[in-house]
Amino acid sequence: MSDWREAARLNALRQLDLLDTPPSEAFDRITRMAAQLFDLPIAAVSLTDQDRQWFKSRVGVDHTTIPRAKAPCAQVADTGAAVVIPDLLADARYEDCLLARNGIRFYAGASLTTRDGFSLGAMCVLGTQPRQVTVPEMKALTDLAAMVMAQIELQHAFGRIDPLSGLANRNQFVEDLEDLAKESPHGVCRAAVLIDLASPEQLSTTSRVLGTAYVDRMVKEGAFTVDAAVGGEVRAYHVAATQLAVLVPAGVEEQGYAATIIQALDASREVGPSCYVTSVAMGVAPFLVGAAAPHDVLRMAHNAVGAARRTRSKISTYSRVEDTTYRRRFTLLNDFGAALEAPDQLRLVYQPRIDLVSGACTGAEALLRWTHPILGPVSPGEFIPIIEPTSLARSATAWVIDAALRQLGRWRDAGLDLRLSVNVSATNLLEEDFATNVLHGLARQALAPARLELEVTESAMMENAEQALSILEVVAAAGVSLAIDDFGTGYSSLSYLQRLPAHVVKIDQSFIRDLTGDERKRALVTTMASLSHDLGYRVVAEGIETQAVLASVRHAKCDEGQGYFFGRPMGEDRFAAWHGAWLGLEDVTIPA
């Protein structure tokens, strides 16, 4: 047997945690059956360790172990096949073995074979007289060996062992940490290392292209490598689909320990295809024994893995600051659904948009605000990016559009001829019924479609260009205005932009702020405005905060402006008051 094969066989044996365990009636029952079927005095479930044969169960034998050298069960483990020796004294290989010297003449053994093809040892029967075996007897012995393996797998897998990797699972990890807390003084610092064999994106791509069998093989190879790297004294755990974990031994520096593991993984992956399609990341989670719950230890290590992925570093240590940030993000995401149903958490504010030639207020942008019942006001810059990639984005946009259309209805009834802009996310442009819902909302309020403007970013449109285009064409054909928001920060694909049925381009405020002190920015804004006009768009400059910047965007031929210089986002009542005051000026033309 090759050195690699024998190492893998021993690894499979030790993962089962059978060696040196107490007797078990489940195994003893099978062993007694074997002795009775063969009418022989001795039978055993014999496991072949590195240098010994250890008996998990035995009949007619006083000792629990014998040397592996020249033991017939070792031949079974080496070959994976049944071995029959009618007379040990007549076989040159075994005539002077320990069994023969103790009066044993007959041996028959059937392999205890794992699902992966490793022979752990033998279900064997022995006698003091030479004899032959019949075909039915060998079939019976093989069946008894299969019964032993079924019992091994049953005990092994009962809630503690992962059947794919053969490693202890998350339940065992939790139990071992709980035991550690009972056995060790509280306050002792230890560390867990979480090994992530593939990122979620890599796992998804690999499964789709190469199949789940490839992923299974990757996990098995990773489990074997990690288990070998940490040695027999440290247990490795399979805690998630492609995630393994180990507890760093007491007194060992965790970063160096993690580096040793990742070096072993890198070396093993160099000879296989995994290195081209997946990458390993590791998270180190230091914790105080007894003070941190096992699931919190895993959570902290998982956070550290995420940090390693984001920084393209292979190893990262848990950060309490970053953890606090992610906990807040989760709280916001978890609570936003309730906010959509609550009467007093979400509201719209309105920031005016001004015609830079006439000075008239042409409309406003509707902006969502959230007052969390515990956390208080939450910035849209914080919660919008959290909900946008999720299914909540659809509900959020629906809430905003409904509220905006009702506001337009009130403005119409008050005699205000304004257009209201609403931001739309990439998720909304994947909704087949999005255009229909928008048009039905306008109809319910008896509003002219031109009163509503939908703002879509370049990046959102490019995520699924053809579907986005088909949806936008429907709403544009109905008379709804379309604006390209944050222009200049996305893909800016001119070949695609010229196909869009948009009416407005909003130059992002990152180009507008501090415009007066940056010649290159002024040139860029002038070029973007000119290009947009050539494509038939009306140009809005966002982020105007000073008179000087206003003069610059007017010089660049922008058509409209938005920013704190004209007004901050305001609630409905304050906006109405602002609008009344703005229209009440004797000269509404903005000075150049």
C-alpha positions as CSV (number, residue, x, y, z in Angstrom):
1,M,0.0,0.0,0.0
2,S,1.3,3.5,-0.9
3,D,2.3,5.8,1.9
4,W,-0.4,8.3,0.8
5,R,-3.1,5.5,0.8
6,E,-2.0,4.2,4.2
7,A,-2.0,7.8,5.6
8,A,-5.5,8.3,4.3
9,R,-6.6,5.0,5.7
10,L,-5.3,5.8,9.1
11,N,-7.0,9.2,8.9
12,A,-10.3,7.6,8.1
13,L,-9.9,5.2,11.0
14,R,-9.0,7.9,13.5
15,Q,-11.9,10.1,12.4
16,L,-14.3,7.4,13.6
17,D,-13.0,7.8,17.2
18,L,-13.3,4.0,17.8
19,L,-9.8,3.2,18.9
20,D,-9.4,2.6,22.7
21,T,-13.1,3.1,23.3
22,P,-15.1,0.9,25.8
23,P,-16.8,-2.3,24.8
24,S,-20.2,-2.1,23.1
25,E,-22.9,-4.6,23.2
26,A,-23.9,-3.7,19.6
27,F,-20.5,-4.9,18.4
28,D,-20.3,-7.8,20.9
29,R,-23.6,-9.3,19.6
30,I,-22.2,-9.5,16.0
31,T,-19.0,-11.0,17.3
32,R,-20.8,-13.7,19.2
33,M,-22.9,-14.5,16.0
34,A,-19.7,-14.9,14.1
35,A,-18.2,-17.4,16.6
36,Q,-21.5,-19.4,16.6
37,L,-21.9,-19.5,12.8
38,F,-18.4,-20.9,12.4
39,D,-18.5,-23.0,15.6
40,L,-15.1,-21.5,16.6
41,P,-13.9,-20.4,20.0
42,I,-12.5,-17.0,18.9
43,A,-14.0,-14.1,17.0
44,A,-13.1,-10.4,16.9
45,V,-13.8,-7.0,15.4
46,S,-10.1,-6.0,14.8
47,L,-9.0,-2.5,13.8
48,T,-5.7,-2.1,12.1
49,D,-3.8,0.9,13.7
50,Q,-0.4,2.2,12.6
51,D,1.5,-0.5,14.6
52,R,-1.1,-2.6,16.3
53,Q,-4.3,-4.6,15.9
54,W,-6.9,-3.3,18.4
55,F,-10.1,-5.3,19.2
56,K,-13.2,-3.3,19.5
57,S,-15.1,-6.5,20.3
58,R,-13.7,-10.0,21.0
59,V,-14.9,-13.5,22.0
60,G,-12.4,-16.0,23.4
61,V,-9.5,-13.4,23.7
62,D,-8.3,-11.9,26.9
63,H,-6.1,-9.1,25.5
64,T,-7.4,-6.1,23.5
65,T,-4.4,-5.6,21.3
66,I,-1.6,-7.4,19.4
67,P,1.2,-6.1,17.2
68,R,0.3,-5.3,13.6
69,A,3.4,-7.1,12.3
70,K,2.6,-10.5,10.8
71,A,-1.1,-10.2,11.9
72,P,-3.5,-11.6,9.3
73,C,-5.9,-8.8,9.9
74,A,-3.2,-6.4,8.7
75,Q,-3.2,-8.2,5.4
76,V,-7.0,-7.6,5.2
77,A,-6.5,-3.9,5.9
78,D,-3.6,-3.7,3.3
79,T,-5.5,-5.4,0.5
80,G,-9.2,-4.6,1.4
81,A,-10.0,-8.2,0.5
82,A,-11.1,-11.2,2.5
83,V,-8.3,-13.4,3.8
84,V,-8.5,-17.1,4.6
85,I,-5.6,-19.1,6.1
86,P,-6.6,-22.7,6.5
87,D,-3.4,-23.4,8.6
88,L,-1.1,-20.7,9.9
89,L,1.7,-23.2,10.4
90,A,1.6,-24.2,6.8
91,D,1.8,-20.6,5.6
92,A,5.4,-19.3,5.4
93,R,4.1,-15.7,6.1
94,Y,2.5,-16.6,9.4
95,E,4.1,-19.8,10.7
96,D,6.0,-17.9,13.4
97,C,3.5,-15.1,14.0
98,L,2.1,-14.4,17.5
99,L,-1.1,-16.1,16.8
100,A,0.5,-19.3,15.6
101,R,2.9,-19.3,18.6
102,N,-0.2,-19.2,20.9
103,G,-1.9,-22.2,19.3
104,I,-4.0,-20.5,16.6
105,R,-4.1,-22.5,13.4
106,F,-7.1,-21.2,11.4
107,Y,-7.9,-17.6,10.4
108,A,-10.7,-16.1,8.2
109,G,-11.3,-12.3,8.0
110,A,-13.6,-10.1,6.0
111,S,-12.7,-6.4,5.4
112,L,-14.4,-3.6,7.3
113,T,-14.5,-1.2,4.4
114,T,-15.7,2.4,4.5
115,R,-17.8,4.1,1.9
116,D,-14.6,5.7,0.6
117,G,-12.9,2.3,0.1
118,F,-10.6,2.3,3.1
119,S,-10.3,-1.0,5.0
120,L,-10.3,-0.4,8.8
121,G,-9.5,-3.9,9.7
122,A,-11.4,-7.2,9.8
123,M,-14.3,-9.1,11.2
124,C,-12.4,-12.3,11.9
125,V,-12.9,-15.8,13.3
126,L,-10.0,-18.0,14.5
127,G,-9.6,-21.6,15.5
128,T,-7.1,-23.9,17.1
129,Q,-7.4,-26.5,14.4
130,P,-6.8,-26.2,10.7
131,R,-10.0,-26.1,8.6
132,Q,-11.5,-25.0,5.3
133,V,-14.3,-22.6,4.7
134,T,-17.3,-22.9,2.4
135,V,-18.7,-20.3,0.1
136,P,-21.8,-19.8,2.3
137,E,-19.6,-19.3,5.3
138,M,-17.5,-16.6,3.6
139,K,-20.7,-14.9,2.5
140,A,-22.0,-15.0,6.0
141,L,-18.7,-13.5,7.3
142,T,-18.8,-10.8,4.7
143,D,-22.4,-10.0,5.7
144,L,-21.3,-9.8,9.4
145,A,-18.5,-7.4,8.4
146,A,-21.0,-5.2,6.6
147,M,-23.2,-5.3,9.8
148,V,-20.2,-4.1,11.8
149,M,-19.6,-1.2,9.3
150,A,-23.2,-0.2,9.4
151,Q,-23.0,-0.1,13.2
152,I,-19.8,1.9,13.0
153,E,-21.3,4.4,10.6
154,L,-24.5,4.6,12.7
155,Q,-22.7,5.4,15.9
156,H,-20.3,7.7,14.1
157,A,-22.9,9.7,12.2
158,F,-25.4,10.0,15.0
159,G,-25.5,13.8,15.2
160,R,-21.8,14.2,15.6
161,I,-20.0,13.3,12.4
162,D,-20.4,14.8,8.9
163,P,-20.9,12.0,6.5
164,L,-19.1,13.8,3.6
165,S,-15.9,14.8,5.3
166,G,-15.8,12.3,8.1
167,L,-14.9,15.2,10.5
168,A,-16.7,16.1,13.7
169,N,-19.6,18.4,12.8
170,R,-20.9,21.6,14.3
171,N,-22.8,19.8,17.0
172,Q,-19.6,18.3,18.2
173,F,-17.8,21.6,18.0
174,V,-20.4,23.2,20.2
175,E,-20.3,20.3,22.7
176,D,-16.5,20.4,22.8
177,L,-16.5,24.1,23.5
178,E,-19.0,23.6,26.3
179,D,-16.8,20.8,27.7
180,L,-13.8,23.1,27.5
181,A,-15.7,25.8,29.5
182,K,-16.4,23.2,32.2
183,E,-12.9,21.9,32.4
184,S,-10.9,25.1,32.0
185,P,-10.7,28.1,34.3
186,H,-12.9,31.0,33.1
187,G,-11.0,33.8,31.6
188,V,-8.4,31.7,29.7
189,C,-7.9,33.0,26.2
190,R,-8.2,30.5,23.3
191,A,-8.8,30.9,19.6
192,A,-10.8,29.2,16.9
193,V,-9.8,29.2,13.3
194,L,-12.5,29.0,10.6
195,I,-11.3,27.8,7.2
196,D,-13.5,28.8,4.3
197,L,-12.6,26.6,1.2
198,A,-14.7,28.7,-1.2
199,S,-16.6,32.0,-1.2
200,P,-20.4,31.8,-1.8
201,E,-19.9,33.2,-5.3
202,Q,-17.2,30.6,-6.1
203,L,-19.3,27.8,-4.6
204,S,-22.3,28.8,-6.7
205,T,-20.3,29.0,-9.9
206,T,-18.4,25.8,-9.3
207,S,-21.6,23.9,-8.6
208,R,-23.2,25.2,-11.7
209,V,-20.2,24.5,-14.0
210,L,-18.5,21.5,-12.5
211,G,-21.3,19.9,-10.4
212,T,-21.8,19.1,-6.8
213,A,-19.5,16.0,-7.0
214,Y,-16.6,18.4,-7.7
215,V,-17.5,20.4,-4.6
216,D,-17.7,17.2,-2.5
217,R,-14.3,16.2,-3.7
218,M,-12.9,19.6,-2.8
219,V,-14.4,19.4,0.7
220,K,-13.0,15.9,1.2
221,E,-9.5,16.9,0.1
222,G,-9.6,20.0,2.2
223,A,-10.8,18.1,5.3
224,F,-8.0,15.5,4.9
225,T,-5.4,18.2,4.4
226,V,-6.5,20.3,7.4
227,D,-6.9,17.2,9.6
228,A,-3.3,16.1,8.7
229,A,-2.0,19.6,9.2
230,V,-3.2,20.0,12.7
231,G,-2.1,16.5,13.7
232,G,-3.7,13.8,15.7
233,E,-3.9,15.8,19.0
234,V,-6.2,18.5,17.5
235,R,-9.7,17.8,16.2
236,A,-10.9,19.4,13.0
237,Y,-14.6,20.1,12.5
238,H,-16.8,20.4,9.5
239,V,-19.1,23.2,10.6
240,A,-20.7,24.4,7.3
241,A,-20.9,23.3,3.6
242,T,-17.4,24.4,2.7
243,Q,-16.2,25.5,6.1
244,L,-13.9,23.7,8.5
245,A,-12.8,24.8,12.0
246,V,-10.1,24.0,14.5
247,L,-9.3,25.1,18.1
248,V,-5.8,26.5,18.4
249,P,-3.9,24.6,21.1
250,A,-3.4,26.5,24.3
251,G,-0.3,28.6,24.3
252,V,0.1,28.6,20.5
253,E,0.1,31.9,18.6
254,E,-3.0,31.8,16.5
255,Q,-1.9,33.8,13.4
256,G,1.1,31.5,12.9
257,Y,-1.0,28.4,13.5
258,A,-3.5,29.6,10.9
259,A,-0.6,30.3,8.5
260,T,0.6,26.7,8.9
261,I,-2.8,25.4,7.9
262,I,-3.2,27.7,4.9
263,Q,0.3,26.7,3.7
264,A,-0.7,23.1,3.8
265,L,-3.9,23.8,1.9
266,D,-2.1,25.9,-0.7
267,A,0.4,23.0,-1.2
268,S,-2.3,20.4,-1.6
269,R,-4.3,22.6,-4.1
270,E,-1.3,23.3,-6.3
271,V,-1.6,19.8,-7.9
272,G,-5.4,20.0,-8.4
273,P,-7.8,22.2,-10.3
274,S,-9.3,23.9,-7.2
275,C,-6.7,26.6,-7.2
276,Y,-8.0,28.0,-10.4
277,V,-11.7,28.2,-9.4
278,T,-11.8,28.7,-5.6
279,S,-9.7,30.4,-3.0
280,V,-9.3,29.8,0.7
281,A,-9.9,32.4,3.4
282,M,-9.4,32.0,7.1
283,G,-10.8,33.8,10.1
284,V,-9.3,33.8,13.6
285,A,-11.6,34.4,16.5
286,P,-9.9,34.8,19.9
287,F,-12.3,34.2,22.8
288,L,-12.4,33.8,26.6
289,V,-13.3,30.3,27.7
290,G,-16.6,30.3,29.4
291,A,-17.4,33.9,28.5
292,A,-18.2,33.3,24.8
293,A,-21.0,31.0,23.7
294,P,-19.9,28.4,21.0
295,H,-22.2,29.8,18.4
296,D,-20.8,33.3,19.0
297,V,-17.3,31.9,18.5
298,L,-18.3,30.6,15.1
299,R,-20.0,33.9,14.3
300,M,-17.0,35.9,15.2
301,A,-14.8,33.6,13.1
302,H,-17.2,33.9,10.2
303,N,-17.0,37.7,10.4
304,A,-13.2,37.4,10.3
305,V,-13.5,35.2,7.2
306,G,-15.6,37.9,5.5
307,A,-13.0,40.5,6.3
308,A,-10.3,38.3,4.8
309,R,-12.4,38.0,1.6
310,R,-13.0,41.7,1.3
311,T,-9.4,42.6,1.7
312,R,-8.1,39.8,-0.5
313,S,-6.1,38.7,2.4
314,K,-6.0,35.0,3.2
315,I,-6.2,35.4,7.0
316,S,-8.0,38.0,9.2
317,T,-8.6,38.3,12.9
318,Y,-12.0,39.1,14.4
319,S,-12.7,42.8,14.9
320,R,-15.1,43.9,17.5
321,V,-15.7,47.2,15.8
322,E,-16.5,45.5,12.5
323,D,-18.7,43.0,14.3
324,T,-20.7,45.9,15.9
325,T,-21.2,47.4,12.4
326,Y,-22.5,44.1,11.0
327,R,-24.8,43.5,14.0
328,R,-26.3,46.9,13.3
329,R,-26.6,46.2,9.6
330,F,-28.5,42.9,10.5
331,T,-30.7,44.7,12.9
332,L,-31.7,47.3,10.3
333,L,-32.3,44.7,7.7
334,N,-34.3,42.6,10.1
335,D,-36.4,45.5,11.2
336,F,-37.1,47.2,7.9
337,G,-40.0,44.9,7.0
338,A,-41.8,46.0,10.2
339,A,-41.1,49.6,9.3
340,L,-42.9,49.2,6.0
341,E,-46.0,48.2,8.0
342,A,-45.7,50.7,10.8
343,P,-47.6,54.0,10.5
344,D,-44.9,56.3,11.9
345,Q,-41.4,54.9,11.0
346,L,-41.1,55.8,7.3
347,R,-41.7,59.1,5.7
348,L,-40.8,61.1,2.6
349,V,-38.9,64.3,2.4
350,Y,-38.7,66.5,-0.6
351,Q,-35.7,68.4,-2.1
352,P,-36.6,71.0,-4.6
353,R,-35.2,71.1,-8.2
354,I,-34.8,74.5,-9.8
355,D,-34.7,75.6,-13.4
356,L,-31.4,77.4,-13.8
357,V,-32.7,79.8,-16.4
358,S,-36.1,80.9,-15.1
359,G,-35.5,80.2,-11.4
360,A,-38.8,78.3,-11.1
361,C,-39.1,75.2,-8.9
362,T,-39.9,72.5,-11.5
363,G,-40.4,69.7,-9.0
364,A,-38.7,67.8,-6.2
365,E,-36.9,64.5,-5.5
366,A,-38.7,62.3,-3.0
367,L,-36.3,60.9,-0.5
368,L,-37.0,58.1,2.0
369,R,-36.4,58.7,5.7
370,W,-36.5,56.1,8.6
371,T,-36.9,56.7,12.3
372,H,-36.2,53.4,14.0
373,P,-38.2,52.9,17.2
374,I,-35.0,52.2,19.2
375,L,-32.0,53.4,17.1
376,G,-33.7,56.7,16.2
377,P,-33.1,58.4,12.8
378,V,-31.2,56.1,10.4
379,S,-29.4,57.7,7.5
380,P,-30.6,56.6,4.0
381,G,-26.9,56.3,3.2
382,E,-26.8,53.5,5.8
383,F,-30.0,51.6,5.3
384,I,-30.6,51.9,1.5
385,P,-27.5,49.9,0.5
386,I,-28.5,47.3,3.0
387,I,-32.0,46.7,1.7
388,E,-31.3,47.3,-2.0
389,P,-29.8,43.8,-2.7
390,T,-32.6,42.1,-1.0
391,S,-36.3,41.3,-1.7
392,L,-37.1,44.3,0.6
393,A,-36.1,46.6,-2.2
394,R,-39.3,45.8,-4.1
395,S,-41.5,46.6,-1.1
396,A,-39.5,49.7,-0.3
397,T,-39.9,51.2,-3.8
398,A,-43.6,50.3,-3.8
399,W,-44.0,52.1,-0.5
400,V,-42.1,55.2,-1.8
401,I,-44.0,55.3,-5.1
402,D,-47.4,54.9,-3.4
403,A,-46.5,57.7,-0.9
404,A,-45.1,59.9,-3.7
405,L,-48.2,59.5,-5.9
406,R,-50.5,60.4,-3.0
407,Q,-48.3,63.5,-2.4
408,L,-48.6,64.5,-6.0
409,G,-52.4,64.2,-5.7
410,R,-52.3,66.6,-2.7
411,W,-50.1,69.0,-4.6
412,R,-52.4,68.9,-7.6
413,D,-55.4,69.6,-5.4
414,A,-53.5,72.5,-3.9
415,G,-52.8,73.9,-7.3
416,L,-49.1,73.0,-7.4
417,D,-47.9,72.0,-10.9
418,L,-44.8,69.9,-9.8
419,R,-43.0,66.8,-11.0
420,L,-41.9,64.4,-8.3
421,S,-38.8,62.1,-8.8
422,V,-38.5,58.7,-7.2
423,N,-35.4,56.5,-7.1
424,V,-35.6,53.0,-8.5
425,S,-33.2,50.2,-7.7
426,A,-31.7,47.4,-9.9
427,T,-34.0,44.9,-8.2
428,N,-37.1,46.8,-9.4
429,L,-36.0,46.5,-13.0
430,L,-36.1,42.7,-12.6
431,E,-39.8,42.8,-11.7
432,E,-42.0,41.8,-14.6
433,D,-44.9,43.7,-13.2
434,F,-43.1,46.9,-12.2
435,A,-44.2,49.0,-15.1
436,T,-47.8,47.8,-14.7
437,N,-47.8,48.6,-11.0
438,V,-46.5,52.1,-11.6
439,L,-49.1,52.9,-14.3
440,H,-51.9,51.5,-12.1
441,G,-50.7,53.7,-9.2
442,L,-50.9,56.8,-11.5
443,A,-54.4,55.8,-12.6
444,R,-55.6,55.3,-9.0
445,Q,-54.6,58.9,-8.2
446,A,-55.9,60.2,-11.5
447,L,-52.5,61.7,-12.2
448,A,-50.9,62.6,-15.6
449,P,-47.9,60.2,-16.0
450,A,-45.7,63.2,-16.7
451,R,-46.0,64.2,-13.1
452,L,-43.8,61.3,-12.1
453,E,-40.1,60.9,-12.8
454,L,-38.2,57.6,-12.1
455,E,-34.5,58.0,-11.4
456,V,-32.4,55.0,-12.3
457,T,-28.6,54.7,-12.0
458,E,-26.4,53.6,-14.8
459,S,-25.2,50.6,-12.9
460,A,-28.7,49.4,-12.1
461,M,-29.7,49.6,-15.8
462,M,-26.6,47.6,-16.8
463,E,-27.2,44.7,-14.4
464,N,-29.8,43.3,-16.8
465,A,-29.7,45.7,-19.7
466,E,-32.3,44.1,-22.0
467,Q,-35.0,43.6,-19.3
468,A,-34.4,47.0,-17.8
469,L,-34.7,48.6,-21.3
470,S,-38.0,46.8,-22.0
471,I,-39.5,47.9,-18.6
472,L,-38.3,51.5,-19.0
473,E,-39.7,51.7,-22.6
474,V,-43.2,50.8,-21.3
475,V,-43.3,53.5,-18.6
476,A,-41.7,56.0,-21.0
477,A,-44.2,55.3,-23.7
478,A,-47.0,56.0,-21.1
479,G,-45.5,59.5,-20.5
480,V,-43.5,58.9,-17.3
481,S,-40.3,60.8,-17.3
482,L,-37.0,58.9,-16.8
483,A,-33.8,60.3,-15.4
484,I,-30.3,58.7,-15.3
485,D,-29.2,59.3,-11.8
486,D,-25.6,59.7,-10.5
487,F,-24.4,60.1,-14.1
488,G,-20.6,59.7,-14.5
489,T,-20.2,57.2,-11.6
490,G,-21.4,54.1,-13.4
491,Y,-20.6,52.3,-16.6
492,S,-21.3,55.3,-18.9
493,S,-21.7,53.0,-21.9
494,L,-22.6,55.5,-24.6
495,S,-23.7,52.8,-27.0
496,Y,-26.3,51.7,-24.4
497,L,-27.2,55.1,-23.1
498,Q,-28.2,56.3,-26.5
499,R,-30.8,53.5,-26.6
500,L,-32.5,54.5,-23.3
501,P,-35.8,56.3,-23.5
502,A,-34.6,58.7,-20.8
503,H,-35.3,62.4,-20.7
504,V,-33.0,63.7,-17.9
505,V,-29.4,63.2,-16.9
506,K,-28.5,64.0,-13.3
507,I,-24.7,64.7,-13.0
508,D,-23.6,63.2,-9.7
509,Q,-22.8,65.6,-6.8
510,S,-19.2,64.2,-6.6
511,F,-18.5,66.2,-9.8
512,I,-20.3,69.3,-8.6
513,R,-19.0,69.9,-5.1
514,D,-15.9,72.1,-5.0
515,L,-16.3,72.6,-8.8
516,T,-14.9,76.1,-8.7
517,G,-11.5,75.0,-7.5
518,D,-10.9,72.2,-9.9
519,E,-10.4,73.0,-13.6
520,R,-10.6,69.3,-14.6
521,K,-13.9,68.9,-12.9
522,R,-15.3,72.0,-14.7
523,A,-14.1,70.5,-18.0
524,L,-15.7,67.2,-17.2
525,V,-19.0,68.7,-16.2
526,T,-19.1,70.9,-19.3
527,T,-18.3,67.8,-21.5
528,M,-21.0,65.7,-19.8
529,A,-23.6,68.4,-20.2
530,S,-22.7,68.9,-23.9
531,L,-22.8,65.2,-24.6
532,S,-26.1,64.8,-22.7
533,H,-27.6,67.7,-24.7
534,D,-26.4,66.0,-28.0
535,L,-28.2,62.8,-26.9
536,G,-31.4,64.8,-26.2
537,Y,-31.3,64.8,-22.4
538,R,-32.1,67.7,-20.1
539,V,-29.2,68.1,-17.6
540,V,-29.6,68.4,-13.8
541,A,-26.6,69.3,-11.6
542,E,-26.8,67.7,-8.1
543,G,-25.1,69.0,-5.0
544,I,-25.1,72.8,-5.6
545,E,-24.2,74.4,-2.3
546,T,-22.7,77.8,-3.1
547,Q,-23.3,80.7,-5.3
548,A,-20.0,80.1,-7.0
549,V,-20.8,76.5,-7.9
550,L,-24.2,77.7,-9.2
551,A,-22.4,80.1,-11.5
552,S,-20.1,77.3,-12.7
553,V,-22.9,74.8,-13.6
554,R,-24.9,77.6,-15.3
555,H,-21.7,78.3,-17.3
556,A,-21.5,74.6,-18.2
557,K,-25.1,74.9,-19.6
558,C,-26.8,72.7,-17.1
559,D,-30.5,73.1,-17.2
560,E,-31.6,72.4,-13.7
561,G,-30.0,72.4,-10.2
562,Q,-30.6,70.6,-6.9
563,G,-28.7,71.1,-3.6
564,Y,-28.6,72.8,-0.3
565,F,-28.1,76.2,-1.9
566,F,-31.8,76.0,-2.8
567,G,-33.1,73.9,0.0
568,R,-32.4,70.8,2.0
569,P,-34.8,67.8,2.0
570,M,-38.0,68.9,3.8
571,G,-41.2,67.4,5.1
572,E,-44.5,68.0,3.3
573,D,-45.5,71.0,5.4
574,R,-42.1,72.7,5.4
575,F,-41.8,72.1,1.6
576,A,-45.1,73.8,1.1
577,A,-44.0,76.8,3.1
578,W,-40.6,76.9,1.3
579,H,-42.4,76.7,-2.1
580,G,-44.8,79.5,-1.2
581,A,-41.9,81.7,-0.1
582,W,-39.9,80.9,-3.2
583,L,-42.7,81.7,-5.5
584,G,-43.4,84.9,-3.5
585,L,-40.0,86.4,-4.5
586,E,-40.2,89.4,-6.7
587,D,-37.4,88.1,-8.9
588,V,-37.2,84.3,-9.0
589,T,-34.4,84.3,-11.5
590,I,-31.2,83.0,-9.8
591,P,-28.4,85.5,-10.0
592,A,-25.5,84.3,-12.2
